[in-house]
Amino acid sequence: SVATLVTWRALMKRKRPSYLHHKQRNLAYTRIYNADGKRQTIYLGEYNSPESHDAFHEILEDWRQSQARESPEQLTLTDVGRLYLQHARQYYRKPDGRQTSEVACFRAVLNLLEEHAEDCPASQFDALQLDDWLRKLAEAGYARTTINKNLGRIKRMFKWAARQKLIRPAIYQELLLVDGLRAGRSPARETAPVTPVPLEHVNAIQSHLPPAVWAMVKIQLYTGMRPGEVVRMRGADIDRSGDIWMYQPVEHKTQHHGRSRVVPLGDRAQKVLQPYLERKASNQYLFSPCEAPHVPANRKVGEKYSVDSYRRCIQRACEHADIATWS
């Protein structure tokens, strides 16, 4: 009957897509059901290839979001978190397409939230439960500043979910009532303030660093720029027309807010940079691990230092100099 057909189509529409194998053509494919219940076959590429799995993952996430919008009352916190994580992977990106660290931070927060209330319906999560979660994080030894950052991430997730009509706006509005933990007024651990590195500790590692890394350390010392800005320095990004040079990083921390960033380079910084500017093309990175002494011939190195490799160089130098590690 027509009623039976409609019911069958509704059930099939809710069926989770599967990763399937077309053996004759050795292709991966999946089947989904569109709005009117008609089945559609989508080929994903060569079977078991990374590209086919990526394509299937995108289709699966689209299916999850469509199911969530049709039955939001059945969503758990884990469901909402998974959907928001998919959004975060696309939203939190740098200009070159790389994901920012915020994606990994949110993934860690989601794991903590699942430990606390994995099967809790998102529609029933309220201010009392959020307060209880913050208290448990404090008891587990997390720092107050870390807890407050995680609270902000949870609120952003629920704001996005309300905008996507996955939850009622009233749920998000109630969570806004929860304030961050105040210093001295919570059981959470307080962290010591980050102080400048003593100059004697900076100078102690000079002989244990490649020349390019020591040059980056001095540039940071003279200008106060961030590690991510110094490792990306190129001649093309430095205006040398005046007595004070002006460095404009192509990528910087507040770029997504539409802000510009210009770092003045005085006499001391210019003296450090001059040899690198003379032997490098304007579009080349000034500081490259390829120039480091004693690099094994079979070791792959990039054209520039990353923030992590820069940090590791300093940490190893601190160990060799037998001083407290700094960064």
PALUMRO-76403 format. One line per 4 residues: their letters; for each residue x, y, z of N, C-alpha, C. Coordinates in nm, 3 decimals. Example, Ala and Ser with C-alpha at 12.3 -4.5 7.8 and 13.67 -1.06 7.14 Angstrom:
<atoms>
as = 1.319,-0.569,0.780,1.230,-0.450,0.780,1.320,-0.330,0.780; 1.285,-0.225,0.708,1.367,-0.106,0.714,1.290,0.003,0.787
</atoms>
This chain:
<atoms>
svat = 0.085,-0.119,0.000,0.000,0.000,0.000,0.089,0.124,0.000; 0.025,0.239,-0.028,0.098,0.365,-0.028,0.154,0.394,0.111; 0.074,0.367,0.215,0.120,0.393,0.352,0.242,0.309,0.386; 0.240,0.184,0.342,0.355,0.096,0.369,0.479,0.145,0.297
lvtw = 0.461,0.190,0.171,0.574,0.241,0.094,0.633,0.365,0.160; 0.548,0.455,0.207,0.595,0.577,0.274,0.673,0.542,0.400; 0.618,0.446,0.477,0.686,0.404,0.600,0.821,0.341,0.569; 0.826,0.257,0.466,0.951,0.192,0.428,1.056,0.294,0.385
ralm = 1.012,0.391,0.305,1.105,0.494,0.260,1.157,0.576,0.378; 1.071,0.605,0.475,1.115,0.681,0.593,1.218,0.602,0.673; 1.198,0.473,0.686,1.292,0.389,0.759,1.426,0.379,0.687; 1.420,0.362,0.554,1.542,0.351,0.477,1.619,0.482,0.477
krkr = 1.547,0.591,0.482,1.611,0.722,0.485,1.695,0.739,0.613; 1.652,0.672,0.721,1.725,0.680,0.847,1.837,0.577,0.856; 1.847,0.488,0.759,1.950,0.385,0.762,2.087,0.447,0.736; 2.183,0.408,0.820,2.318,0.464,0.810,2.385,0.418,0.681
psyl = 2.443,0.512,0.601,2.514,0.471,0.478,2.630,0.377,0.509; 2.659,0.286,0.418,2.767,0.190,0.436,2.871,0.207,0.326; 2.994,0.174,0.358,3.104,0.176,0.262,3.103,0.041,0.189; 3.071,0.042,0.058,3.047,-0.081,-0.017,3.151,-0.098,-0.128
hhkq = 3.161,-0.222,-0.177,3.263,-0.256,-0.276,3.195,-0.309,-0.403; 3.217,-0.240,-0.515,3.173,-0.289,-0.645,3.288,-0.373,-0.701; 3.278,-0.507,-0.687,3.392,-0.594,-0.715,3.432,-0.595,-0.862; 3.334,-0.591,-0.951,3.368,-0.597,-1.094,3.450,-0.477,-1.137
rnla = 3.419,-0.362,-1.084,3.491,-0.239,-1.124,3.595,-0.196,-1.019; 3.600,-0.269,-0.908,3.690,-0.237,-0.796,3.674,-0.092,-0.751; 3.548,-0.052,-0.739,3.517,0.084,-0.695,3.445,0.080,-0.561; 3.469,0.183,-0.482,3.393,0.200,-0.357,3.268,0.281,-0.388
ytri = 3.159,0.248,-0.321,3.036,0.325,-0.341,2.952,0.318,-0.214; 2.852,0.404,-0.209,2.756,0.403,-0.100,2.620,0.438,-0.155; 2.518,0.411,-0.076,2.381,0.443,-0.117,2.318,0.531,-0.010; 2.253,0.638,-0.056,2.179,0.725,0.035,2.037,0.742,-0.020
ynad = 1.951,0.792,0.066,1.812,0.814,0.028,1.783,0.962,0.037; 1.734,1.018,-0.075,1.710,1.162,-0.079,1.579,1.198,-0.011; 1.538,1.326,-0.025,1.424,1.377,0.051,1.295,1.302,0.023; 1.274,1.254,-0.101,1.150,1.183,-0.131,1.163,1.032,-0.115
gkrq = 1.274,0.987,-0.053,1.289,0.846,-0.022,1.348,0.763,-0.133; 1.388,0.823,-0.244,1.446,0.748,-0.355,1.595,0.721,-0.329; 1.636,0.600,-0.363,1.773,0.560,-0.337,1.867,0.614,-0.443; 1.984,0.660,-0.399,2.085,0.716,-0.490,2.219,0.647,-0.463
tiyl = 2.284,0.603,-0.570,2.416,0.539,-0.558,2.523,0.641,-0.591; 2.624,0.650,-0.503,2.733,0.745,-0.521,2.865,0.668,-0.524; 2.940,0.680,-0.634,3.070,0.615,-0.644,3.177,0.706,-0.584; 3.270,0.647,-0.508,3.365,0.722,-0.428,3.508,0.714,-0.478
geyn = 3.534,0.634,-0.580,3.670,0.616,-0.629,3.719,0.474,-0.607; 3.847,0.453,-0.628,3.903,0.319,-0.614,3.880,0.264,-0.473; 3.842,0.138,-0.468,3.807,0.076,-0.340,3.926,0.077,-0.244; 3.899,0.117,-0.122,3.997,0.117,-0.012,4.107,0.223,-0.030
spes = 4.087,0.318,-0.121,4.185,0.425,-0.136,4.156,0.535,-0.033; 4.257,0.612,0.005,4.234,0.721,0.100,4.129,0.819,0.052; 4.128,0.846,-0.080,4.031,0.941,-0.135,3.889,0.890,-0.119; 3.869,0.760,-0.138,3.734,0.704,-0.125,3.686,0.709,0.020
hdaf = 3.777,0.684,0.113,3.740,0.690,0.255,3.708,0.833,0.296; 3.785,0.930,0.245,3.757,1.071,0.276,3.619,1.111,0.222; 3.589,1.068,0.098,3.459,1.102,0.039,3.346,1.038,0.117; 3.366,0.913,0.159,3.262,0.846,0.237,3.242,0.915,0.373
heil = 3.351,0.959,0.434,3.341,1.027,0.563,3.257,1.155,0.551; 3.278,1.230,0.443,3.200,1.352,0.422,3.052,1.321,0.406; 3.022,1.217,0.328,2.881,1.178,0.308,2.820,1.132,0.440; 2.896,1.059,0.518,2.845,1.010,0.646,2.816,1.125,0.742
edwr = 2.904,1.225,0.745,2.881,1.339,0.832,2.759,1.419,0.785; 2.741,1.434,0.652,2.621,1.501,0.601,2.496,1.426,0.642; 2.502,1.294,0.636,2.387,1.212,0.677,2.357,1.231,0.825; 2.461,1.235,0.907,2.441,1.254,1.051,2.376,1.387,1.081
qsqa = 2.420,1.491,1.009,2.361,1.623,1.032,2.215,1.626,0.989; 2.182,1.562,0.877,2.043,1.560,0.832,1.956,1.484,0.931; 2.008,1.372,0.986,1.932,1.297,1.086,1.914,1.379,1.213; 2.017,1.454,1.249,2.008,1.535,1.370,1.901,1.642,1.357
resp = 1.891,1.702,1.239,1.792,1.808,1.221,1.650,1.751,1.220; 1.635,1.626,1.173,1.502,1.567,1.167,1.457,1.515,1.305; 1.554,1.472,1.387,1.519,1.417,1.520,1.610,1.477,1.626; 1.605,1.610,1.647,1.697,1.673,1.742,1.675,1.628,1.885
eqlt = 1.553,1.585,1.919,1.526,1.543,2.057,1.602,1.417,2.094; 1.652,1.342,1.996,1.724,1.218,2.023,1.875,1.238,2.032; 1.923,1.360,2.009,2.066,1.385,2.008,2.123,1.379,2.149; 2.238,1.312,2.163,2.312,1.313,2.289,2.422,1.419,2.281
ltdv = 2.487,1.442,2.393,2.600,1.535,2.392,2.708,1.489,2.295; 2.729,1.358,2.290,2.828,1.303,2.197,2.791,1.333,2.053; 2.662,1.321,2.020,2.618,1.350,1.883,2.644,1.496,1.847; 2.607,1.586,1.937,2.627,1.729,1.911,2.776,1.759,1.899
grly = 2.857,1.697,1.988,3.000,1.720,1.982,3.060,1.672,1.852; 3.016,1.557,1.803,3.069,1.503,1.678,3.034,1.595,1.561; 2.913,1.645,1.561,2.871,1.735,1.453,2.947,1.867,1.459; 2.966,1.918,1.581,3.040,2.044,1.592,3.186,2.026,1.553
lqha = 3.243,1.910,1.586,3.381,1.883,1.549,3.399,1.884,1.397; 3.299,1.832,1.326,3.303,1.836,1.180,3.303,1.980,1.131; 3.221,2.063,1.194,3.219,2.207,1.160,3.354,2.271,1.193; 3.411,2.236,1.310,3.535,2.298,1.354,3.650,2.266,1.259
rqyy = 3.651,2.144,1.204,3.759,2.106,1.112,3.762,2.196,0.989; 3.647,2.246,0.948,3.640,2.334,0.831,3.657,2.481,0.869; 3.612,2.517,0.989,3.610,2.659,1.030,3.746,2.705,1.082; 3.808,2.625,1.167,3.934,2.667,1.229,4.050,2.628,1.138
rkpd = 4.075,2.712,1.039,4.182,2.688,0.943,4.265,2.814,0.923; 4.392,2.792,0.895,4.483,2.902,0.864,4.471,2.936,0.716; 4.528,3.051,0.673,4.514,3.090,0.532,4.564,2.985,0.433; 4.661,2.901,0.473,4.712,2.800,0.381,4.633,2.670,0.388
grqt = 4.523,2.669,0.464,4.437,2.552,0.469,4.462,2.459,0.586; 4.573,2.477,0.659,4.601,2.390,0.773,4.505,2.420,0.888; 4.468,2.315,0.960,4.382,2.333,1.077,4.461,2.400,1.189; 4.391,2.483,1.266,4.456,2.544,1.382,4.452,2.447,1.499
seva = 4.522,2.482,1.606,4.527,2.396,1.724,4.392,2.388,1.796; 4.300,2.477,1.762,4.170,2.478,1.829,4.093,2.348,1.803; 4.114,2.285,1.688,4.045,2.160,1.658,4.087,2.051,1.756; 4.218,2.038,1.779,4.267,1.938,1.874,4.222,1.971,2.016
cfra = 4.219,2.100,2.050,4.172,2.140,2.184,4.027,2.101,2.205; 3.944,2.124,2.103,3.804,2.089,2.121,3.786,1.938,2.127; 3.865,1.863,2.049,3.854,1.717,2.054,3.884,1.667,2.196; 3.984,1.728,2.262,4.016,1.690,2.400,3.902,1.726,2.495
vlnl = 3.841,1.843,2.474,3.728,1.885,2.558,3.611,1.790,2.541; 3.586,1.749,2.417,3.475,1.658,2.391,3.497,1.524,2.463; 3.621,1.476,2.465,3.650,1.351,2.537,3.620,1.366,2.685; 3.655,1.481,2.743,3.629,1.505,2.885,3.479,1.512,2.912
leeh = 3.405,1.575,2.820,3.261,1.587,2.839,3.193,1.452,2.826; 3.242,1.368,2.735,3.184,1.234,2.719,3.207,1.149,2.843; 3.323,1.165,2.907,3.348,1.090,3.030,3.249,1.128,3.139; 3.205,1.253,3.135,3.115,1.303,3.239,2.969,1.269,3.210
aedc = 2.928,1.283,3.085,2.785,1.265,3.053,2.768,1.220,2.910; 2.823,1.104,2.877,2.827,1.057,2.737,2.688,1.041,2.678; 2.597,0.976,2.751,2.465,0.944,2.696,2.358,1.045,2.733; 2.399,1.157,2.792,2.301,1.259,2.831,2.240,1.323,2.707
pasq = 2.106,1.328,2.698,2.045,1.399,2.585,2.085,1.545,2.586; 2.122,1.598,2.472,2.165,1.738,2.465,2.054,1.831,2.510; 1.929,1.791,2.489,1.815,1.876,2.527,1.796,1.884,2.678; 1.866,1.797,2.754,1.852,1.795,2.899,1.977,1.847,2.971
fdal = 2.078,1.886,2.895,2.200,1.938,2.957,2.173,2.081,3.002; 2.196,2.109,3.132,2.160,2.240,3.185,2.276,2.300,3.263; 2.250,2.416,3.325,2.354,2.489,3.396,2.408,2.410,3.515; 2.321,2.336,3.584,2.366,2.258,3.699,2.465,2.150,3.656
qldd = 2.436,2.082,3.544,2.527,1.978,3.497,2.659,2.038,3.449; 2.652,2.156,3.387,2.776,2.221,3.343,2.860,2.263,3.463; 2.795,2.316,3.567,2.865,2.351,3.691,2.932,2.227,3.753; 2.860,2.117,3.751,2.913,1.993,3.807,3.034,1.945,3.728
wlrk = 3.030,1.962,3.596,3.143,1.923,3.511,3.266,2.007,3.543; 3.246,2.138,3.562,3.358,2.225,3.596,3.419,2.184,3.731; 3.334,2.149,3.826,3.383,2.108,3.958,3.467,1.981,3.947; 3.423,1.886,3.865,3.498,1.761,3.849,3.633,1.784,3.781
laea = 3.636,1.877,3.686,3.764,1.910,3.623,3.861,1.968,3.725; 3.807,2.055,3.813,3.892,2.114,3.917,3.945,2.006,4.012; 3.858,1.912,4.049,3.899,1.804,4.139,4.001,1.711,4.072; 3.995,1.701,3.940,4.089,1.616,3.867,4.226,1.681,3.849
gyar = 4.240,1.808,3.891,4.369,1.873,3.887,4.392,1.967,3.771; 4.289,1.994,3.691,4.306,2.086,3.579,4.321,2.229,3.631; 4.403,2.308,3.563,4.425,2.447,3.603,4.300,2.530,3.579; 4.282,2.632,3.660,4.163,2.717,3.649,4.154,2.782,3.511
ttin = 4.267,2.830,3.458,4.264,2.895,3.327,4.224,2.796,3.218; 4.271,2.671,3.228,4.235,2.569,3.130,4.086,2.537,3.138; 4.034,2.527,3.260,3.892,2.498,3.279,3.807,2.609,3.217; 3.846,2.733,3.237,3.768,2.844,3.182,3.771,2.847,3.030
knlg = 3.886,2.811,2.971,3.892,2.802,2.824,3.800,2.691,2.774; 3.797,2.579,2.844,3.710,2.470,2.804,3.563,2.507,2.819; 3.531,2.585,2.922,3.394,2.633,2.938,3.352,2.718,2.818; 3.441,2.804,2.772,3.411,2.885,2.654,3.387,2.800,2.531
rikr = 3.463,2.691,2.517,3.445,2.603,2.401,3.310,2.532,2.405; 3.268,2.489,2.523,3.138,2.423,2.536,3.026,2.520,2.501; 3.038,2.644,2.547,2.934,2.744,2.516,2.930,2.771,2.366; 3.047,2.777,2.300,3.048,2.798,2.155,2.982,2.682,2.082
mfkw = 3.005,2.560,2.132,2.944,2.443,2.069,2.792,2.452,2.078; 2.739,2.487,2.195,2.593,2.494,2.210,2.535,2.613,2.134; 2.610,2.721,2.121,2.564,2.834,2.040,2.548,2.791,1.895; 2.650,2.718,1.844,2.643,2.668,1.707,2.526,2.571,1.691
aarq = 2.506,2.483,1.789,2.398,2.384,1.781,2.261,2.453,1.780; 2.248,2.561,1.857,2.121,2.635,1.858,2.098,2.703,1.723; 2.206,2.756,1.666,2.194,2.823,1.535,2.159,2.723,1.426; 2.205,2.598,1.440,2.175,2.494,1.342,2.041,2.425,1.371
klir = 1.970,2.473,1.475,1.840,2.417,1.515,1.851,2.271,1.559; 1.966,2.236,1.618,1.983,2.103,1.676,1.933,2.098,1.819; 1.933,2.214,1.886,1.879,2.225,2.022,1.795,2.352,2.029; 1.717,2.362,2.134,1.638,2.484,2.155,1.730,2.596,2.203
paiy = 1.709,2.720,2.155,1.793,2.832,2.199,1.796,2.849,2.350; 1.687,2.811,2.417,1.681,2.827,2.563,1.788,2.746,2.634; 1.830,2.634,2.574,1.935,2.551,2.635,2.067,2.627,2.636; 2.100,2.688,2.523,2.223,2.767,2.516,2.215,2.888,2.609
qell = 2.101,2.954,2.613,2.086,3.072,2.697,2.103,3.038,2.845; 2.058,2.919,2.885,2.077,2.879,3.025,2.224,2.856,3.057; 2.298,2.799,2.962,2.440,2.773,2.987,2.520,2.903,3.001; 2.469,3.012,2.944,2.536,3.141,2.958,2.536,3.190,3.102
lvdg = 2.448,3.132,3.184,2.442,3.172,3.326,2.563,3.122,3.404; 2.635,3.025,3.349,2.749,2.967,3.419,2.872,3.055,3.395; 2.926,3.110,3.503,3.045,3.195,3.493,3.171,3.111,3.503; 3.279,3.167,3.451,3.409,3.103,3.466,3.455,3.107,3.611
lrag = 3.549,3.022,3.645,3.601,3.016,3.782,3.688,3.139,3.810; 3.672,3.194,3.931,3.747,3.313,3.970,3.871,3.273,4.052; 3.976,3.350,4.035,4.099,3.323,4.110,4.074,3.334,4.260; 4.118,3.234,4.334,4.103,3.234,4.479,3.964,3.200,4.528
rspa = 3.872,3.173,4.435,3.733,3.144,4.475,3.685,3.010,4.419; 3.779,2.924,4.391,3.745,2.791,4.341,3.853,2.693,4.386; 3.820,2.563,4.386,3.921,2.463,4.425,4.021,2.431,4.313; 4.006,2.497,4.198,4.092,2.465,4.084,4.236,2.510,4.111
reta = 4.328,2.439,4.051,4.471,2.469,4.065,4.505,2.599,3.994; 4.584,2.682,4.059,4.631,2.807,4.000,4.770,2.784,3.940; 4.795,2.842,3.826,4.926,2.827,3.760,5.013,2.948,3.790; 5.142,2.925,3.795,5.235,3.035,3.817,5.240,3.123,3.693
pvtp = 5.257,3.254,3.711,5.265,3.342,3.594,5.389,3.310,3.510; 5.377,3.329,3.379,5.489,3.306,3.288,5.578,3.430,3.291; 5.702,3.412,3.332,5.795,3.524,3.345,5.898,3.521,3.232; 5.966,3.635,3.207,6.069,3.635,3.103,6.182,3.538,3.136
vple = 6.245,3.485,3.032,6.360,3.397,3.050,6.480,3.482,3.094; 6.551,3.442,3.200,6.671,3.518,3.239,6.772,3.524,3.124; 6.831,3.641,3.103,6.923,3.658,2.991,7.043,3.563,2.998; 7.085,3.530,3.121,7.198,3.437,3.131,7.160,3.298,3.080
hvna = 7.030,3.261,3.091,6.984,3.132,3.037,6.975,3.138,2.884; 6.943,3.255,2.832,6.940,3.270,2.686,7.081,3.257,2.629; 7.174,3.331,2.688,7.312,3.330,2.637,7.381,3.195,2.657; 7.335,3.118,2.757,7.400,2.991,2.789,7.385,2.888,2.678
iqsh = 7.285,2.901,2.591,7.261,2.798,2.490,7.317,2.835,2.353; 7.380,2.950,2.340,7.427,2.995,2.208,7.517,2.891,2.140; 7.612,2.836,2.214,7.708,2.743,2.153,7.646,2.608,2.120; 7.524,2.585,2.166,7.458,2.455,2.142,7.350,2.464,2.034
lppa = 7.340,2.579,1.968,7.235,2.599,1.867,7.296,2.617,1.729; 7.227,2.572,1.622,7.268,2.608,1.486,7.262,2.760,1.470; 7.346,2.819,1.387,7.347,2.966,1.372,7.210,3.025,1.340; 7.134,2.958,1.255,7.003,3.013,1.216,6.908,3.018,1.335
vwam = 6.913,2.915,1.420,6.824,2.913,1.537,6.866,3.020,1.637; 6.997,3.036,1.656,7.043,3.143,1.745,7.002,3.281,1.690; 7.004,3.296,1.559,6.959,3.423,1.498,6.811,3.446,1.527; 6.729,3.340,1.520,6.586,3.355,1.550,6.565,3.394,1.696
vkiq = 6.644,3.334,1.785,6.632,3.368,1.927,6.661,3.516,1.948; 6.768,3.566,1.885,6.803,3.708,1.901,6.697,3.800,1.841; 6.641,3.760,1.727,6.536,3.842,1.665,6.415,3.852,1.758; 6.378,3.740,1.820,6.267,3.745,1.916,6.301,3.834,2.035
lytg = 6.425,3.822,2.081,6.468,3.902,2.197,6.463,4.051,2.165; 6.502,4.089,2.042,6.510,4.229,2.005,6.374,4.289,1.965; 6.280,4.203,1.923,6.154,4.256,1.869,6.029,4.216,1.947; 6.035,4.104,2.020,5.916,4.057,2.091,5.816,3.986,2.001
mrpg = 5.856,3.950,1.879,5.760,3.882,1.791,5.739,3.738,1.835; 5.633,3.677,1.787,5.598,3.539,1.824,5.685,3.440,1.746; 5.700,3.317,1.800,5.779,3.216,1.729,5.728,3.190,1.587; 5.594,3.185,1.570,5.538,3.159,1.438,5.570,3.268,1.338
evvr = 5.597,3.388,1.388,5.630,3.499,1.298,5.777,3.497,1.258; 5.863,3.459,1.351,6.006,3.460,1.320,6.044,3.345,1.227; 5.981,3.228,1.242,6.019,3.115,1.155,5.974,3.138,1.011; 5.877,3.229,0.988,5.824,3.253,0.854,5.883,3.377,0.788
mrga = 5.985,3.434,0.842,6.041,3.558,0.787,6.098,3.535,0.648; 6.063,3.627,0.555,6.118,3.628,0.420,6.157,3.771,0.385; 6.252,3.784,0.294,6.291,3.918,0.252,6.176,3.996,0.190; 6.087,3.925,0.119,5.975,3.992,0.052,5.879,4.057,0.149
didr = 5.882,4.014,0.276,5.788,4.066,0.375,5.847,4.178,0.460; 5.969,4.222,0.426,6.037,4.325,0.504,6.056,4.450,0.418; 6.002,4.561,0.463,6.020,4.690,0.397,6.147,4.755,0.453; 6.250,4.766,0.367,6.380,4.819,0.412,6.405,4.960,0.360
sgdi = 6.298,5.030,0.327,6.315,5.163,0.266,6.352,5.271,0.368; 6.325,5.250,0.496,6.355,5.351,0.597,6.463,5.306,0.693; 6.498,5.393,0.787,6.600,5.358,0.887,6.551,5.244,0.975; 6.423,5.245,1.006,6.362,5.134,1.080,6.292,5.045,0.977
wmyq = 6.335,4.921,0.966,6.270,4.828,0.875,6.136,4.785,0.933; 6.043,4.749,0.843,5.910,4.705,0.886,5.881,4.565,0.831; 5.858,4.473,0.920,5.827,4.334,0.882,5.678,4.312,0.898; 5.613,4.271,0.790,5.470,4.241,0.793,5.450,4.091,0.767
pveh = 5.426,4.011,0.872,5.408,3.866,0.854,5.290,3.835,0.763; 5.310,3.738,0.675,5.200,3.693,0.588,5.090,3.628,0.671; 5.131,3.560,0.778,5.036,3.490,0.865,5.064,3.529,1.009; 4.959,3.564,1.084,4.980,3.598,1.225,4.854,3.561,1.304
ktqh = 4.865,3.571,1.436,4.765,3.514,1.526,4.628,3.580,1.515; 4.624,3.710,1.490,4.496,3.783,1.488,4.449,3.811,1.345; 4.504,3.740,1.249,4.468,3.765,1.109,4.320,3.741,1.082; 4.262,3.638,1.148,4.122,3.606,1.122,4.028,3.712,1.177
hgrs = 4.079,3.806,1.258,3.998,3.918,1.305,4.006,4.038,1.211; 4.077,4.022,1.099,4.090,4.130,1.003,4.194,4.234,1.043; 4.283,4.199,1.135,4.383,4.294,1.182,4.514,4.274,1.106; 4.587,4.383,1.090,4.720,4.376,1.028,4.825,4.367,1.139
rvvp = 4.944,4.326,1.102,5.052,4.310,1.200,5.181,4.359,1.137; 5.245,4.457,1.199,5.372,4.510,1.152,5.470,4.512,1.268; 5.590,4.457,1.246,5.692,4.449,1.350,5.809,4.539,1.311; 5.840,4.644,1.389,5.956,4.729,1.359,6.086,4.653,1.386
lgdr = 6.183,4.670,1.299,6.314,4.605,1.312,6.420,4.713,1.324; 6.478,4.726,1.443,6.580,4.828,1.466,6.719,4.782,1.426; 6.820,4.858,1.470,6.959,4.835,1.427,7.006,4.694,1.464; 6.980,4.650,1.588,7.030,4.519,1.630,6.968,4.407,1.548
aqkv = 6.837,4.415,1.525,6.769,4.312,1.445,6.817,4.316,1.301; 6.840,4.435,1.247,6.889,4.446,1.109,7.027,4.382,1.093; 7.111,4.399,1.193,7.246,4.342,1.187,7.241,4.190,1.184; 7.146,4.130,1.258,7.130,3.985,1.259,7.077,3.937,1.124
lqpy = 6.983,4.010,1.067,6.915,3.966,0.945,6.997,3.987,0.818; 7.087,4.086,0.816,7.156,4.125,0.694,7.224,4.009,0.621; 7.300,3.923,0.689,7.366,3.813,0.616,7.267,3.717,0.550; 7.154,3.696,0.613,7.054,3.605,0.556,6.983,3.669,0.438
lerk = 6.960,3.800,0.446,6.895,3.870,0.335,6.986,3.874,0.212; 7.116,3.879,0.233,7.210,3.889,0.121,7.220,3.758,0.042; 7.202,3.645,0.108,7.221,3.518,0.037,7.090,3.445,0.006; 6.978,3.504,0.039,6.850,3.440,0.013,6.768,3.522,-0.087
asnq = 6.696,3.451,-0.175,6.601,3.518,-0.264,6.488,3.576,-0.179; 6.422,3.677,-0.232,6.322,3.748,-0.151,6.205,3.660,-0.110; 6.175,3.555,-0.190,6.063,3.470,-0.157,6.103,3.346,-0.076; 6.230,3.336,-0.037,6.277,3.223,0.042,6.269,3.256,0.192
ylfs = 6.247,3.152,0.272,6.250,3.171,0.416,6.393,3.197,0.459; 6.412,3.293,0.549,6.547,3.332,0.588,6.618,3.224,0.670; 6.541,3.155,0.752,6.602,3.058,0.843,6.556,2.917,0.806; 6.651,2.837,0.759,6.617,2.704,0.709,6.696,2.596,0.780
pcea = 6.631,2.485,0.819,6.704,2.373,0.881,6.801,2.305,0.785; 6.785,2.329,0.654,6.878,2.270,0.556,7.020,2.321,0.578; 7.033,2.440,0.636,7.165,2.499,0.655,7.229,2.460,0.787; 7.157,2.384,0.869,7.212,2.345,0.998,7.330,2.250,0.979
phvp = 7.436,2.265,1.058,7.551,2.175,1.043,7.517,2.034,1.089; 7.584,1.937,1.032,7.573,1.796,1.071,7.433,1.739,1.047; 7.364,1.786,0.942,7.235,1.727,0.906,7.260,1.601,0.823; 7.213,1.483,0.866,7.236,1.360,0.789,7.181,1.371,0.648
anrk = 7.251,1.311,0.553,7.212,1.322,0.411,7.078,1.258,0.385; 7.043,1.154,0.462,6.917,1.083,0.438,6.801,1.140,0.518; 6.822,1.249,0.586,6.717,1.308,0.669,6.639,1.412,0.590; 6.507,1.401,0.590,6.424,1.499,0.520,6.400,1.620,0.610
vgek = 6.430,1.736,0.558,6.407,1.859,0.634,6.326,1.954,0.548; 6.251,2.040,0.614,6.168,2.136,0.542,6.247,2.259,0.501; 6.181,2.346,0.426,6.248,2.468,0.381,6.251,2.574,0.490; 6.175,2.552,0.596,6.178,2.644,0.710,6.157,2.564,0.839
ysvd = 6.195,2.626,0.949,6.166,2.565,1.078,6.017,2.580,1.108; 5.960,2.478,1.172,5.825,2.493,1.226,5.838,2.544,1.369; 5.729,2.588,1.426,5.733,2.632,1.566,5.778,2.517,1.656; 5.731,2.396,1.626,5.768,2.280,1.709,5.917,2.246,1.696
syrr = 5.969,2.245,1.572,6.111,2.211,1.555,6.200,2.319,1.616; 6.157,2.444,1.608,6.230,2.555,1.672,6.234,2.534,1.823; 6.119,2.500,1.881,6.112,2.476,2.026,6.201,2.358,2.066; 6.198,2.251,1.987,6.279,2.133,2.022,6.429,2.165,2.018
ciqr = 6.470,2.248,1.923,6.612,2.288,1.917,6.652,2.358,2.047; 6.567,2.448,2.094,6.598,2.521,2.217,6.599,2.427,2.337; 6.504,2.335,2.342,6.499,2.242,2.454,6.623,2.153,2.459; 6.666,2.104,2.343,6.788,2.021,2.340,6.910,2.102,2.383
aceh = 6.915,2.228,2.340,7.027,2.314,2.378,7.028,2.339,2.529; 6.912,2.353,2.590,6.904,2.371,2.735,6.957,2.248,2.807; 6.923,2.130,2.755,6.973,2.006,2.816,7.125,1.997,2.806; 7.180,2.034,2.691,7.325,2.030,2.674,7.396,2.132,2.762
adia = 7.329,2.248,2.782,7.388,2.352,2.866,7.362,2.329,3.014; 7.283,2.224,3.044,7.251,2.186,3.183,7.182,2.299,3.258; 7.081,2.359,3.192,7.001,2.462,3.257,6.854,2.424,3.246; 6.769,2.492,3.321,6.626,2.466,3.316,6.572,2.493,3.176
tws = 6.485,2.404,3.127,6.432,2.420,2.992,6.341,2.542,2.984; 6.362,2.622,2.881,6.273,2.736,2.857,6.230,2.738,2.713; 6.132,2.819,2.682,6.083,2.830,2.544,6.030,2.968,2.521
</atoms>
